[in-house]
């Protein structure tokens, strides 16, 4: 591992994530359906207000992903019938 001064990321060291924030996309039948995550090369990249804002729109993102997957399944079914 190659590090410079505290908080510094040395180019070529392979280290880039210094802040990570993730939450389950949803749970069905006790199984996590996915993980939404944010990462940044800055230490403490997000304030509490930032995290709360992300958590506020996370259900919308999860619903959009679920809708897109359902649409893909429906399109595949229609194409199989053609």
C-alpha positions as CSV (number, residue, x, y, z in Angstrom):
1,X,0.0,0.0,0.0
2,X,1.3,3.4,-1.0
3,X,0.1,6.4,1.0
4,X,1.3,10.0,1.2
5,X,0.4,12.3,4.0
6,X,-2.8,11.6,5.9
7,X,-5.8,12.0,3.6
8,X,-3.7,12.1,0.5
9,X,-4.3,9.6,-2.2
10,X,-1.1,8.7,-4.2
11,X,-1.7,8.3,-7.9
12,X,-1.3,4.7,-8.9
13,X,-1.8,3.4,-5.4
14,X,-5.2,1.8,-6.3
15,X,-6.9,3.7,-3.5
16,X,-9.7,6.0,-4.4
17,X,-12.7,5.6,-2.1
18,X,-12.4,7.5,1.1
19,X,-16.1,8.0,1.8
20,X,-18.8,5.4,1.2
21,X,-22.5,5.5,1.8
22,X,-24.8,2.6,0.9
23,X,-28.3,1.3,1.7
24,X,-30.4,-1.7,0.6
25,X,-32.4,-1.1,-2.5
26,X,-35.2,-3.1,-1.1
27,X,-36.0,-6.4,0.7
28,X,-38.5,-9.0,-0.5
29,X,-39.0,-12.3,1.3
30,X,-36.0,-11.6,3.5
31,X,-33.7,-11.2,0.5
32,X,-32.0,-7.9,-0.3
33,X,-32.8,-6.9,-3.9
34,X,-29.7,-4.8,-4.4
35,X,-27.6,-2.1,-3.0
36,X,-27.4,1.6,-3.9
37,X,-24.1,3.2,-3.0
38,X,-22.2,6.4,-3.3
39,X,-18.5,6.7,-3.0
40,X,-16.0,9.6,-3.1
41,X,-12.3,10.1,-2.9
42,X,-12.8,12.8,-0.3
43,X,-12.9,11.9,3.4
44,X,-16.3,12.7,5.0
45,X,-17.6,13.8,1.6
46,X,-21.3,14.0,2.7
47,X,-23.0,16.1,5.4
48,X,-25.9,14.7,7.4
49,X,-28.2,16.8,5.2
50,X,-26.7,15.2,2.1
51,X,-27.3,11.7,3.5
52,X,-30.9,12.5,4.5
53,X,-31.5,13.9,1.0
54,X,-30.2,10.7,-0.6
55,X,-32.4,8.6,1.7
56,X,-35.4,10.7,0.8
57,X,-35.0,9.9,-3.0
58,X,-33.7,6.3,-2.5
59,X,-37.2,4.8,-2.7
60,X,-37.9,6.6,-6.0
61,X,-34.6,5.2,-7.4
62,X,-35.5,1.7,-6.2
63,X,-39.0,1.9,-7.8
64,X,-37.5,3.2,-11.1
65,X,-35.1,0.2,-11.2
66,X,-37.9,-2.2,-10.4
67,X,-40.1,-0.7,-13.1
68,X,-37.3,-0.9,-15.7
69,X,-36.7,-4.5,-14.9
70,X,-40.4,-5.3,-15.1
71,X,-40.6,-3.5,-18.5
72,X,-37.6,-5.5,-19.8
73,X,-39.3,-8.7,-18.8
74,X,-42.5,-7.7,-20.5
75,X,-40.7,-6.7,-23.7
76,X,-38.9,-10.0,-23.7
77,X,-42.2,-11.9,-23.4
78,X,-43.7,-10.0,-26.2
79,X,-40.7,-10.6,-28.5
80,X,-40.8,-14.3,-27.6
81,X,-44.4,-14.4,-28.9
82,X,-43.6,-12.7,-32.2
